[in-house]
Every structure is written in structure tokens, then in C-alpha cells.
């Protein structure tokens, strides 16, 4: 019979393969399919947010399994600042996970403000150019 540790290890490997597949798809979408950068970036942004939701959900599931390898807080925060802040903020409250951690309580909304400023700046540059 397979123990919980073996299942968690197997799920981690499957998740790593899935992350590599998503990364390859993103690279293909941005570089080959779309000549319009805006559409490619929008699709990447949506996929990164979906990944952030999945990461938070998986970490919440692993939290309930004693001895399971968890997804690090650093990984979750990096995902938020790379572009998954909206998805991570949604998942924090949907799954009631990491809502009391100050890093997430202040870090994820800060990432949202950062993304809003970055998007606004790029739109402004596009208007002025």
C-alpha cells in the first residue's frame, strides 16, 4: 500500500511536469502565435493567476496531511509578484489559507498595487507614443 508521503511525492512530480508544460505553452503563445504583445501578455497573466490559485489550493491540501512536503511561502510570494497576485488574493480568501500571515496579508495586496502601477504606466506610454 502506498503511504501518504509517497502520494505527496508523486503529486509533486506530476505538478512539476505540469508547471514545465505550462511554461512551454506560455513561451510558444508569446513568441510564435501572437504578433500583438498585449494579447500574449494578457494570456500569460491569466495563466499565471490560474497557477497561483492552484498553488494555494495545493498548499492548503498539503497542510492537512501530516508530514507532507509543503509549497514554500517564498514560492507563493514570488508567484504573486511575477503576476499571480490577483489569483493568489482570491485563493487566500476562498480557501482561507495564509490569511493571518503578515507576509501575505500585506505582500499580496502590495503586489496588486505594483501590477496596477506597472499596467497603468505601460498604458500611459502607449497613449503618449
C-alpha positions in Angstrom: 0.0 0.0 0.0 1.3 3.4 -0.9 1.7 5.8 2.1 0.7 9.5 2.2 4.3 10.5 1.7 4.7 8.6 -1.5 1.4 10.0 -2.8 2.6 13.6 -2.0 5.9 12.9 -3.7 4.2 11.6 -6.8 1.9 14.6 -6.8 4.9 16.9 -6.6 6.5 15.2 -9.6 3.2 15.5 -11.6 2.9 19.1 -10.6 6.5 19.9 -11.6 5.8 18.3 -15.0 2.6 20.3 -15.3 4.5 23.5 -14.5 7.0 22.8 -17.2 4.3 22.1 -19.7 2.5 25.4 -18.8 5.8 27.2 -19.1 6.4 25.7 -22.6 2.9 26.6 -23.7 3.4 30.2 -22.5 6.6 30.5 -24.3 5.0 29.2 -27.5 2.0 31.5 -27.2 4.1 34.7 -26.6 6.8 34.0 -29.2 5.1 32.2 -32.1 1.3 32.7 -32.2 0.7 36.3 -31.2 2.2 39.2 -33.1 0.4 41.5 -30.7 2.3 41.6 -27.4 -0.7 42.8 -25.4 -2.8 39.7 -26.2 0.2 37.4 -25.4 0.9 39.1 -22.1 -2.8 39.0 -21.2 -2.9 35.3 -21.8 0.3 34.8 -19.7 -1.2 37.0 -16.9 -4.3 34.8 -16.8 -2.4 31.6 -16.8 0.0 32.8 -14.1 -3.1 33.7 -12.0 -4.6 30.3 -12.5 -1.3 28.8 -11.4 -1.3 30.9 -8.3 -4.8 29.7 -7.4 -3.7 26.0 -7.9 -0.6 26.6 -5.8 -2.5 28.0 -2.9 -5.1 25.2 -3.1 -2.4 22.5 -3.2 -0.6 24.1 -0.3 -3.9 24.1 1.7 -4.4 20.5 0.9 -0.8 19.6 1.9 -1.3 21.5 5.2 -3.9 18.9 6.2 -1.5 15.9 5.5 0.9 15.3 8.3 4.5 15.1 7.1 3.6 16.2 3.6 6.1 18.4 1.7 4.6 21.9 1.5 4.9 24.6 -1.1 7.2 27.2 0.3 6.0 30.7 1.3 8.7 32.1 -0.9 7.3 30.3 -3.9 3.8 31.6 -3.2 5.1 35.2 -2.8 7.3 35.0 -5.9 4.2 33.8 -7.9 2.3 36.8 -6.6 4.9 39.3 -7.6 5.6 37.6 -11.0 1.9 38.2 -12.0 -0.3 36.0 -9.9 -1.3 38.4 -7.2 -5.0 38.6 -8.2 -5.3 34.8 -8.3 -3.4 34.4 -5.0 -5.5 37.0 -3.3 -8.7 35.3 -4.5 -7.4 31.9 -3.3 -6.3 33.2 0.1 -9.8 34.0 1.0 -11.6 31.3 -1.0 -9.6 28.5 0.7 -8.9 30.5 3.9 -5.2 29.9 3.6 -2.4 32.2 4.7 -4.8 35.0 5.6 -3.2 35.6 9.0 0.4 35.7 7.8 1.6 39.2 7.7 3.8 38.4 4.6 0.7 37.5 2.7 -1.7 40.0 4.3 0.5 42.9 3.2 2.6 41.4 0.4 -0.1 40.2 -1.9 -2.1 43.5 -1.9 1.3 45.3 -2.4 1.9 43.1 -5.5 -1.6 44.0 -6.8 -0.7 47.7 -6.4 2.6 47.1 -8.1 0.9 45.4 -11.1 -1.7 48.1 -11.3 1.0 50.7 -11.4 3.0 48.8 -14.0 0.0 48.3 -16.2 -1.0 51.9 -15.9 2.5 53.1 -16.8 2.6 50.9 -19.9 -0.9 52.1 -21.0 0.3 55.7 -20.5 3.4 55.0 -22.5 1.2 53.5 -25.3 -1.0 56.6 -25.3 1.9 59.1 -25.3 3.9 57.2 -28.0 
